[in-house]
């Protein structure tokens, strides 16, 4: 499960362009490309989270090879999101900060260095997956939200 809003009001904007020829999954965490300044999926080292994709960008889109405006949800510091984790969450992890493993998965296997998200609570998944065993309710770290540097 990518980042799904759990609390807080949607803060929808369409003012950012996507990086040309870059697929973006629905509800994935987005950052800015350091060369173009356009949106792209976040990675472990991303330090400038811009928002959550509310629009799919697929390689089959007619305008895939062009930079185009896309709809994103910009989280406020106290908004909560549900996101898959790459290992099982324990109650002891609540309150700790972790990095993203990808634009759609939280890496809760080790202490974070960038510290994208703080785990607030645990949600019982309605599905069984050995690859993604837990769902966390997280708050994005204000330090990595809205930075001016691109990654």
Secondary structure, 3 states (H helix, E strand, C coil): CCCEECCCCCCEEEEEEECCCCCECCCCEEEECCCCCCEEECCCCCCCEEEEECCCECCCCCCCCCCCEEEEECCCCCCEEEEEECCCCCHHHCCCEEEECCCCEEECCCCCCCCCEEEEEEECCCCCCCCCCEEEEEEECCCCECCCCCC
